[in-house]
Amino acid sequence: MTLIKSNSEKMEIIRKFNELINRHFLEEHDISFYEAQLGLKPKYLSKLSKKKRCTTAMSSVTAKANFL
């Protein structure tokens, strides 16, 4: 797990997270799955998501699942 510093690196994480949600939201609802796929420490994805998207990572997955 690496330390993410730049804004572009953070936005790349969010982009990859969105891709993972689109592929796995029907089967995977646990944020730890997405953090592991992205190589992130626990809770980092939610903090980053809240900062960059103004919503938690869990809310993003839930919203996608509820959209169906």
TILO-503398 format. One record per residue: residue number from 1; residue in three letters; chain; x negated, y negated, z of N, C-alpha, C, O in turn. Coordinates in nm, 3 decimals. Layout:
BEGIN
<resi = NUM resn = ALA chain = A n.c1 = X n.c2 = Y n.c3 = Z ca.c1 = X ca.c2 = Y ca.c3 = Z c.c1 = X c.c2 = Y c.c3 = Z o.c1 = X o.c2 = Y o.c3 = Z>
...
This chain:
BEGIN
<resi = 1 resn = MET chain = A n.c1 = -0.084 n.c2 = 0.117 n.c3 = 0.000 ca.c1 = 0.000 ca.c2 = 0.000 ca.c3 = 0.000 c.c1 = -0.089 c.c2 = -0.124 c.c3 = 0.000 o.c1 = -0.183 o.c2 = -0.135 o.c3 = 0.078>
<resi = 2 resn = THR chain = A n.c1 = -0.057 n.c2 = -0.214 n.c3 = -0.087 ca.c1 = -0.139 ca.c2 = -0.332 ca.c3 = -0.101 c.c1 = -0.064 c.c2 = -0.457 c.c3 = -0.056 o.c1 = 0.059 o.c2 = -0.460 o.c3 = -0.053>
<resi = 3 resn = LEU chain = A n.c1 = -0.140 n.c2 = -0.557 n.c3 = -0.023 ca.c1 = -0.083 ca.c2 = -0.684 ca.c3 = 0.017 c.c1 = -0.046 c.c2 = -0.762 c.c3 = -0.109 o.c1 = -0.131 o.c2 = -0.782 o.c3 = -0.196>
<resi = 4 resn = ILE chain = A n.c1 = 0.076 n.c2 = -0.806 n.c3 = -0.119 ca.c1 = 0.125 ca.c2 = -0.882 ca.c3 = -0.233 c.c1 = 0.108 c.c2 = -1.030 c.c3 = -0.198 o.c1 = 0.160 o.c2 = -1.075 o.c3 = -0.096>
<resi = 5 resn = LYS chain = A n.c1 = 0.037 n.c2 = -1.104 n.c3 = -0.281 ca.c1 = 0.012 ca.c2 = -1.244 ca.c3 = -0.248 c.c1 = 0.082 c.c2 = -1.341 c.c3 = -0.340 o.c1 = 0.151 o.c2 = -1.432 o.c3 = -0.293>
<resi = 6 resn = SER chain = A n.c1 = 0.066 n.c2 = -1.326 n.c3 = -0.468 ca.c1 = 0.115 ca.c2 = -1.429 ca.c3 = -0.560 c.c1 = 0.265 c.c2 = -1.418 c.c3 = -0.585 o.c1 = 0.325 o.c2 = -1.312 o.c3 = -0.570>
<resi = 7 resn = ASN chain = A n.c1 = 0.322 n.c2 = -1.529 n.c3 = -0.624 ca.c1 = 0.463 ca.c2 = -1.534 ca.c3 = -0.656 c.c1 = 0.494 c.c2 = -1.442 c.c3 = -0.774 o.c1 = 0.598 o.c2 = -1.376 o.c3 = -0.775>
<resi = 8 resn = SER chain = A n.c1 = 0.407 n.c2 = -1.437 n.c3 = -0.873 ca.c1 = 0.432 ca.c2 = -1.350 ca.c3 = -0.990 c.c1 = 0.431 c.c2 = -1.203 c.c3 = -0.950 o.c1 = 0.507 o.c2 = -1.124 o.c3 = -1.006>
<resi = 9 resn = GLU chain = A n.c1 = 0.346 n.c2 = -1.165 n.c3 = -0.855 ca.c1 = 0.345 ca.c2 = -1.027 ca.c3 = -0.806 c.c1 = 0.476 c.c2 = -0.996 c.c3 = -0.734 o.c1 = 0.532 o.c2 = -0.887 o.c3 = -0.748>
<resi = 10 resn = LYS chain = A n.c1 = 0.524 n.c2 = -1.091 n.c3 = -0.658 ca.c1 = 0.650 ca.c2 = -1.072 ca.c3 = -0.585 c.c1 = 0.767 c.c2 = -1.059 c.c3 = -0.683 o.c1 = 0.854 o.c2 = -0.974 o.c3 = -0.664>
<resi = 11 resn = MET chain = A n.c1 = 0.768 n.c2 = -1.141 n.c3 = -0.785 ca.c1 = 0.876 ca.c2 = -1.134 ca.c3 = -0.884 c.c1 = 0.869 c.c2 = -1.003 c.c3 = -0.963 o.c1 = 0.973 o.c2 = -0.950 o.c3 = -1.002>
<resi = 12 resn = GLU chain = A n.c1 = 0.750 n.c2 = -0.951 n.c3 = -0.985 ca.c1 = 0.734 ca.c2 = -0.822 ca.c3 = -1.052 c.c1 = 0.791 c.c2 = -0.710 c.c3 = -0.966 o.c1 = 0.854 o.c2 = -0.618 o.c3 = -1.018>
<resi = 13 resn = ILE chain = A n.c1 = 0.771 n.c2 = -0.717 n.c3 = -0.836 ca.c1 = 0.830 ca.c2 = -0.620 ca.c3 = -0.743 c.c1 = 0.982 c.c2 = -0.624 c.c3 = -0.753 o.c1 = 1.046 o.c2 = -0.519 o.c3 = -0.760>
<resi = 14 resn = ILE chain = A n.c1 = 1.040 n.c2 = -0.744 n.c3 = -0.754 ca.c1 = 1.185 ca.c2 = -0.759 ca.c3 = -0.765 c.c1 = 1.234 c.c2 = -0.701 c.c3 = -0.898 o.c1 = 1.337 o.c2 = -0.634 o.c3 = -0.902>
<resi = 15 resn = ARG chain = A n.c1 = 1.162 n.c2 = -0.727 n.c3 = -1.006 ca.c1 = 1.200 ca.c2 = -0.673 ca.c3 = -1.138 c.c1 = 1.200 c.c2 = -0.520 c.c3 = -1.136 o.c1 = 1.293 o.c2 = -0.456 o.c3 = -1.185>
<resi = 16 resn = LYS chain = A n.c1 = 1.095 n.c2 = -0.462 n.c3 = -1.080 ca.c1 = 1.086 ca.c2 = -0.315 ca.c3 = -1.073 c.c1 = 1.195 c.c2 = -0.259 c.c3 = -0.981 o.c1 = 1.251 o.c2 = -0.153 o.c3 = -1.009>
<resi = 17 resn = PHE chain = A n.c1 = 1.224 n.c2 = -0.329 n.c3 = -0.874 ca.c1 = 1.331 ca.c2 = -0.287 ca.c3 = -0.784 c.c1 = 1.463 c.c2 = -0.284 c.c3 = -0.859 o.c1 = 1.540 o.c2 = -0.188 o.c3 = -0.845>
<resi = 18 resn = ASN chain = A n.c1 = 1.492 n.c2 = -0.386 n.c3 = -0.937 ca.c1 = 1.614 ca.c2 = -0.389 ca.c3 = -1.017 c.c1 = 1.622 c.c2 = -0.270 c.c3 = -1.113 o.c1 = 1.728 o.c2 = -0.210 o.c3 = -1.130>
<resi = 19 resn = GLU chain = A n.c1 = 1.510 n.c2 = -0.237 n.c3 = -1.175 ca.c1 = 1.506 ca.c2 = -0.121 ca.c3 = -1.265 c.c1 = 1.536 c.c2 = 0.008 c.c3 = -1.189 o.c1 = 1.611 o.c2 = 0.093 o.c3 = -1.236>
<resi = 20 resn = LEU chain = A n.c1 = 1.475 n.c2 = 0.021 n.c3 = -1.071 ca.c1 = 1.500 ca.c2 = 0.141 ca.c3 = -0.990 c.c1 = 1.645 c.c2 = 0.150 c.c3 = -0.946 o.c1 = 1.703 o.c2 = 0.259 o.c3 = -0.946>
<resi = 21 resn = ILE chain = A n.c1 = 1.704 n.c2 = 0.038 n.c3 = -0.910 ca.c1 = 1.846 ca.c2 = 0.038 ca.c3 = -0.872 c.c1 = 1.929 c.c2 = 0.088 c.c3 = -0.989 o.c1 = 2.017 o.c2 = 0.173 o.c3 = -0.972>
<resi = 22 resn = ASN chain = A n.c1 = 1.903 n.c2 = 0.036 n.c3 = -1.107 ca.c1 = 1.980 ca.c2 = 0.076 ca.c3 = -1.225 c.c1 = 1.968 c.c2 = 0.225 c.c3 = -1.254 o.c1 = 2.064 o.c2 = 0.286 o.c3 = -1.301>
<resi = 23 resn = ARG chain = A n.c1 = 1.853 n.c2 = 0.285 n.c3 = -1.226 ca.c1 = 1.832 ca.c2 = 0.427 ca.c3 = -1.251 c.c1 = 1.884 c.c2 = 0.518 c.c3 = -1.141 o.c1 = 1.926 o.c2 = 0.630 o.c3 = -1.169>
<resi = 24 resn = HIS chain = A n.c1 = 1.881 n.c2 = 0.471 n.c3 = -1.016 ca.c1 = 1.902 ca.c2 = 0.563 ca.c3 = -0.903 c.c1 = 2.015 c.c2 = 0.527 c.c3 = -0.808 o.c1 = 2.036 o.c2 = 0.597 o.c3 = -0.709>
<resi = 25 resn = PHE chain = A n.c1 = 2.090 n.c2 = 0.420 n.c3 = -0.834 ca.c1 = 2.186 ca.c2 = 0.373 ca.c3 = -0.734 c.c1 = 2.296 c.c2 = 0.474 c.c3 = -0.703 o.c1 = 2.354 o.c2 = 0.470 o.c3 = -0.594>
<resi = 26 resn = LEU chain = A n.c1 = 2.327 n.c2 = 0.564 n.c3 = -0.795 ca.c1 = 2.432 ca.c2 = 0.662 ca.c3 = -0.767 c.c1 = 2.387 c.c2 = 0.767 c.c3 = -0.666 o.c1 = 2.468 o.c2 = 0.817 o.c3 = -0.587>
<resi = 27 resn = GLU chain = A n.c1 = 2.257 n.c2 = 0.802 n.c3 = -0.668 ca.c1 = 2.206 ca.c2 = 0.906 ca.c3 = -0.578 c.c1 = 2.135 c.c2 = 0.850 c.c3 = -0.455 o.c1 = 2.140 o.c2 = 0.910 o.c3 = -0.348>
<resi = 28 resn = GLU chain = A n.c1 = 2.069 n.c2 = 0.736 n.c3 = -0.470 ca.c1 = 1.983 ca.c2 = 0.684 ca.c3 = -0.364 c.c1 = 2.037 c.c2 = 0.555 c.c3 = -0.306 o.c1 = 2.045 o.c2 = 0.453 o.c3 = -0.375>
<resi = 29 resn = HIS chain = A n.c1 = 2.075 n.c2 = 0.561 n.c3 = -0.177 ca.c1 = 2.126 ca.c2 = 0.443 ca.c3 = -0.110 c.c1 = 2.037 c.c2 = 0.399 c.c3 = 0.005 o.c1 = 2.064 o.c2 = 0.298 o.c3 = 0.070>
<resi = 30 resn = ASP chain = A n.c1 = 1.930 n.c2 = 0.474 n.c3 = 0.028 ca.c1 = 1.838 ca.c2 = 0.444 ca.c3 = 0.137 c.c1 = 1.725 c.c2 = 0.356 c.c3 = 0.084 o.c1 = 1.656 o.c2 = 0.393 o.c3 = -0.011>
<resi = 31 resn = ILE chain = A n.c1 = 1.705 n.c2 = 0.241 n.c3 = 0.144 ca.c1 = 1.604 ca.c2 = 0.147 ca.c3 = 0.099 c.c1 = 1.464 c.c2 = 0.207 c.c3 = 0.108 o.c1 = 1.376 o.c2 = 0.169 o.c3 = 0.031>
<resi = 32 resn = SER chain = A n.c1 = 1.442 n.c2 = 0.299 n.c3 = 0.200 ca.c1 = 1.309 ca.c2 = 0.361 ca.c3 = 0.212 c.c1 = 1.271 c.c2 = 0.435 c.c3 = 0.084 o.c1 = 1.152 o.c2 = 0.443 o.c3 = 0.052>
<resi = 33 resn = PHE chain = A n.c1 = 1.368 n.c2 = 0.488 n.c3 = 0.010 ca.c1 = 1.339 ca.c2 = 0.550 ca.c3 = -0.120 c.c1 = 1.278 c.c2 = 0.448 c.c3 = -0.214 o.c1 = 1.176 o.c2 = 0.474 o.c3 = -0.277>
<resi = 34 resn = TYR chain = A n.c1 = 1.340 n.c2 = 0.332 n.c3 = -0.225 ca.c1 = 1.294 ca.c2 = 0.227 ca.c3 = -0.316 c.c1 = 1.159 c.c2 = 0.171 c.c3 = -0.271 o.c1 = 1.072 o.c2 = 0.142 o.c3 = -0.354>
<resi = 35 resn = GLU chain = A n.c1 = 1.140 n.c2 = 0.157 n.c3 = -0.140 ca.c1 = 1.012 ca.c2 = 0.110 ca.c3 = -0.088 c.c1 = 0.901 c.c2 = 0.209 c.c3 = -0.121 o.c1 = 0.791 o.c2 = 0.169 o.c3 = -0.159>
<resi = 36 resn = ALA chain = A n.c1 = 0.930 n.c2 = 0.337 n.c3 = -0.107 ca.c1 = 0.831 ca.c2 = 0.440 ca.c3 = -0.138 c.c1 = 0.797 c.c2 = 0.440 c.c3 = -0.287 o.c1 = 0.680 o.c2 = 0.451 o.c3 = -0.324>
<resi = 37 resn = GLN chain = A n.c1 = 0.898 n.c2 = 0.426 n.c3 = -0.371 ca.c1 = 0.875 ca.c2 = 0.423 ca.c3 = -0.515 c.c1 = 0.788 c.c2 = 0.304 c.c3 = -0.555 o.c1 = 0.709 o.c2 = 0.312 o.c3 = -0.650>
<resi = 38 resn = LEU chain = A n.c1 = 0.803 n.c2 = 0.194 n.c3 = -0.483 ca.c1 = 0.728 ca.c2 = 0.073 ca.c3 = -0.514 c.c1 = 0.596 c.c2 = 0.063 c.c3 = -0.436 o.c1 = 0.517 o.c2 = -0.029 o.c3 = -0.458>
<resi = 39 resn = GLY chain = A n.c1 = 0.574 n.c2 = 0.158 n.c3 = -0.346 ca.c1 = 0.451 ca.c2 = 0.157 ca.c3 = -0.266 c.c1 = 0.448 c.c2 = 0.045 c.c3 = -0.163 o.c1 = 0.342 o.c2 = -0.014 o.c3 = -0.138>
<resi = 40 resn = LEU chain = A n.c1 = 0.562 n.c2 = 0.015 n.c3 = -0.105 ca.c1 = 0.573 ca.c2 = -0.096 ca.c3 = -0.010 c.c1 = 0.589 c.c2 = -0.045 c.c3 = 0.133 o.c1 = 0.638 o.c2 = 0.065 o.c3 = 0.157>
<resi = 41 resn = LYS chain = A n.c1 = 0.548 n.c2 = -0.128 n.c3 = 0.226 ca.c1 = 0.567 ca.c2 = -0.098 ca.c3 = 0.368 c.c1 = 0.716 c.c2 = -0.108 c.c3 = 0.403 o.c1 = 0.790 o.c2 = -0.181 o.c3 = 0.337>
<resi = 42 resn = PRO chain = A n.c1 = 0.759 n.c2 = -0.036 n.c3 = 0.506 ca.c1 = 0.898 ca.c2 = -0.046 ca.c3 = 0.550 c.c1 = 0.937 c.c2 = -0.191 c.c3 = 0.579 o.c1 = 0.858 o.c2 = -0.267 o.c3 = 0.635>
<resi = 43 resn = LYS chain = A n.c1 = 1.055 n.c2 = -0.226 n.c3 = 0.543 ca.c1 = 1.116 ca.c2 = -0.357 ca.c3 = 0.566 c.c1 = 1.064 c.c2 = -0.467 c.c3 = 0.472 o.c1 = 1.127 o.c2 = -0.572 o.c3 = 0.461>
<resi = 44 resn = TYR chain = A n.c1 = 0.951 n.c2 = -0.444 n.c3 = 0.403 ca.c1 = 0.898 ca.c2 = -0.550 ca.c3 = 0.316 c.c1 = 0.994 c.c2 = -0.580 c.c3 = 0.201 o.c1 = 1.013 o.c2 = -0.696 o.c3 = 0.165>
<resi = 45 resn = LEU chain = A n.c1 = 1.052 n.c2 = -0.477 n.c3 = 0.143 ca.c1 = 1.142 ca.c2 = -0.498 ca.c3 = 0.029 c.c1 = 1.263 c.c2 = -0.583 c.c3 = 0.069 o.c1 = 1.303 o.c2 = -0.671 o.c3 = -0.007>
<resi = 46 resn = SER chain = A n.c1 = 1.319 n.c2 = -0.558 n.c3 = 0.185 ca.c1 = 1.433 ca.c2 = -0.638 ca.c3 = 0.229 c.c1 = 1.393 c.c2 = -0.783 c.c3 = 0.255 o.c1 = 1.467 o.c2 = -0.875 o.c3 = 0.220>
<resi = 47 resn = LYS chain = A n.c1 = 1.278 n.c2 = -0.803 n.c3 = 0.316 ca.c1 = 1.230 ca.c2 = -0.939 ca.c3 = 0.340 c.c1 = 1.207 c.c2 = -1.012 c.c3 = 0.208 o.c1 = 1.247 o.c2 = -1.127 o.c3 = 0.192>
<resi = 48 resn = LEU chain = A n.c1 = 1.142 n.c2 = -0.944 n.c3 = 0.115 ca.c1 = 1.114 ca.c2 = -1.004 ca.c3 = -0.014 c.c1 = 1.242 c.c2 = -1.033 c.c3 = -0.091 o.c1 = 1.258 o.c2 = -1.139 o.c3 = -0.151>
<resi = 49 resn = SER chain = A n.c1 = 1.333 n.c2 = -0.938 n.c3 = -0.089 ca.c1 = 1.460 ca.c2 = -0.954 ca.c3 = -0.159 c.c1 = 1.538 c.c2 = -1.072 c.c3 = -0.101 o.c1 = 1.594 o.c2 = -1.153 o.c3 = -0.175>
<resi = 50 resn = LYS chain = A n.c1 = 1.541 n.c2 = -1.081 n.c3 = 0.030 ca.c1 = 1.615 ca.c2 = -1.190 ca.c3 = 0.094 c.c1 = 1.554 c.c2 = -1.326 c.c3 = 0.059 o.c1 = 1.625 o.c2 = -1.424 o.c3 = 0.040>
<resi = 51 resn = LYS chain = A n.c1 = 1.422 n.c2 = -1.330 n.c3 = 0.050 ca.c1 = 1.353 ca.c2 = -1.454 ca.c3 = 0.020 c.c1 = 1.371 c.c2 = -1.495 c.c3 = -0.127 o.c1 = 1.394 o.c2 = -1.612 o.c3 = -0.157>
<resi = 52 resn = LYS chain = A n.c1 = 1.362 n.c2 = -1.398 n.c3 = -0.218 ca.c1 = 1.364 ca.c2 = -1.428 ca.c3 = -0.362 c.c1 = 1.504 c.c2 = -1.421 c.c3 = -0.423 o.c1 = 1.531 o.c2 = -1.489 o.c3 = -0.522>
<resi = 53 resn = ARG chain = A n.c1 = 1.593 n.c2 = -1.341 n.c3 = -0.365 ca.c1 = 1.726 ca.c2 = -1.321 ca.c3 = -0.423 c.c1 = 1.837 c.c2 = -1.371 c.c3 = -0.334 o.c1 = 1.954 o.c2 = -1.369 o.c3 = -0.373>
<resi = 54 resn = CYS chain = A n.c1 = 1.804 n.c2 = -1.414 n.c3 = -0.214 ca.c1 = 1.903 ca.c2 = -1.460 ca.c3 = -0.115 c.c1 = 2.002 c.c2 = -1.351 c.c3 = -0.077 o.c1 = 2.116 o.c2 = -1.380 o.c3 = -0.039>
<resi = 55 resn = THR chain = A n.c1 = 1.959 n.c2 = -1.228 n.c3 = -0.087 ca.c1 = 2.040 ca.c2 = -1.114 ca.c3 = -0.043 c.c1 = 1.946 c.c2 = -1.002 c.c3 = -0.002 o.c1 = 1.834 o.c2 = -0.993 o.c3 = -0.053>
<resi = 56 resn = THR chain = A n.c1 = 1.989 n.c2 = -0.916 n.c3 = 0.087 ca.c1 = 1.903 ca.c2 = -0.806 ca.c3 = 0.131 c.c1 = 1.895 c.c2 = -0.699 c.c3 = 0.022 o.c1 = 1.978 o.c2 = -0.693 o.c3 = -0.068>
<resi = 57 resn = ALA chain = A n.c1 = 1.794 n.c2 = -0.616 n.c3 = 0.033 ca.c1 = 1.777 ca.c2 = -0.506 ca.c3 = -0.062 c.c1 = 1.897 c.c2 = -0.411 c.c3 = -0.055 o.c1 = 1.945 o.c2 = -0.365 o.c3 = -0.158>
<resi = 58 resn = MET chain = A n.c1 = 1.944 n.c2 = -0.383 n.c3 = 0.065 ca.c1 = 2.058 ca.c2 = -0.294 ca.c3 = 0.082 c.c1 = 2.183 c.c2 = -0.351 c.c3 = 0.016 o.c1 = 2.259 o.c2 = -0.278 o.c3 = -0.047>
<resi = 59 resn = SER chain = A n.c1 = 2.202 n.c2 = -0.480 n.c3 = 0.029 ca.c1 = 2.317 ca.c2 = -0.544 ca.c3 = -0.036 c.c1 = 2.309 c.c2 = -0.530 c.c3 = -0.187 o.c1 = 2.412 o.c2 = -0.515 o.c3 = -0.253>
<resi = 60 resn = SER chain = A n.c1 = 2.191 n.c2 = -0.535 n.c3 = -0.242 ca.c1 = 2.172 ca.c2 = -0.521 ca.c3 = -0.387 c.c1 = 2.213 c.c2 = -0.383 c.c3 = -0.433 o.c1 = 2.281 o.c2 = -0.368 o.c3 = -0.535>
<resi = 61 resn = VAL chain = A n.c1 = 2.172 n.c2 = -0.281 n.c3 = -0.359 ca.c1 = 2.207 ca.c2 = -0.142 ca.c3 = -0.395 c.c1 = 2.357 c.c2 = -0.121 c.c3 = -0.378 o.c1 = 2.421 o.c2 = -0.062 o.c3 = -0.465>
<resi = 62 resn = THR chain = A n.c1 = 2.412 n.c2 = -0.168 n.c3 = -0.268 ca.c1 = 2.555 ca.c2 = -0.152 ca.c3 = -0.241 c.c1 = 2.639 c.c2 = -0.223 c.c3 = -0.347 o.c1 = 2.739 o.c2 = -0.169 o.c3 = -0.394>
<resi = 63 resn = ALA chain = A n.c1 = 2.599 n.c2 = -0.343 n.c3 = -0.384 ca.c1 = 2.674 ca.c2 = -0.418 ca.c3 = -0.485 c.c1 = 2.677 c.c2 = -0.344 c.c3 = -0.618 o.c1 = 2.780 o.c2 = -0.341 o.c3 = -0.686>
<resi = 64 resn = LYS chain = A n.c1 = 2.565 n.c2 = -0.285 n.c3 = -0.655 ca.c1 = 2.559 ca.c2 = -0.209 ca.c3 = -0.780 c.c1 = 2.650 c.c2 = -0.087 c.c3 = -0.773 o.c1 = 2.723 o.c2 = -0.057 o.c3 = -0.868>
<resi = 65 resn = ALA chain = A n.c1 = 2.647 n.c2 = -0.017 n.c3 = -0.662 ca.c1 = 2.731 ca.c2 = 0.103 ca.c3 = -0.646 c.c1 = 2.879 c.c2 = 0.066 c.c3 = -0.645 o.c1 = 2.962 o.c2 = 0.140 o.c3 = -0.700>
<resi = 66 resn = ASN chain = A n.c1 = 2.913 n.c2 = -0.047 n.c3 = -0.585 ca.c1 = 3.053 ca.c2 = -0.089 ca.c3 = -0.577 c.c1 = 3.104 c.c2 = -0.146 c.c3 = -0.709 o.c1 = 3.225 o.c2 = -0.157 o.c3 = -0.729>
<resi = 67 resn = PHE chain = A n.c1 = 3.014 n.c2 = -0.183 n.c3 = -0.797 ca.c1 = 3.052 ca.c2 = -0.241 ca.c3 = -0.926 c.c1 = 3.126 c.c2 = -0.140 c.c3 = -1.012 o.c1 = 3.208 o.c2 = -0.177 o.c3 = -1.097>
<resi = 68 resn = LEU chain = A n.c1 = 3.097 n.c2 = -0.010 n.c3 = -0.990 ca.c1 = 3.163 ca.c2 = 0.094 ca.c3 = -1.069 c.c1 = 3.305 c.c2 = 0.095 c.c3 = -1.036 o.c1 = 3.381 o.c2 = 0.175 o.c3 = -1.090>
